[in-house]
């Protein structure tokens, strides 16, 4: 039998990309539940306990709303709000 062509570390990275982070999912659900159309396109990235929001919204109100909703869903963890306002 042939040995696998990928290392255990590579297989772990592939598996991690296929399984979303539970915190990311909670934040995305909370953003969708607001009903704000702008917040439907916000991207959420979670790494090492840091939550980063990105994307583009049409107002500073939407940007702030995304941060407040995300902080509540993330149990007040630090939110890096990199959302742009167009």
Phi, psi and omega in degrees: 000141181278147177285152177300148182272354178243149179283162177303323180295319179294318179298323179295317180298318178297317181295321181296323180291331182278343182245105181300155179286132181301323179295318177301315180298317180298318180293316179299319178297316180297319178295319181293324182291342180294333182083356178286122181301322180302323186282350179290338183256006179288133177266142180236127177237133179237126177208130177053039177081357179262134178254127180239126176260138177214170183123192182228134176235170186267353182209159176291332176299315179295321179297314180293320178299317178301319181292315181296314180296317180294319179297321178294317181289331182268013179058045175063028173290166179294130178248122174266104185267097180256025180288136177266150176249124182259000000 
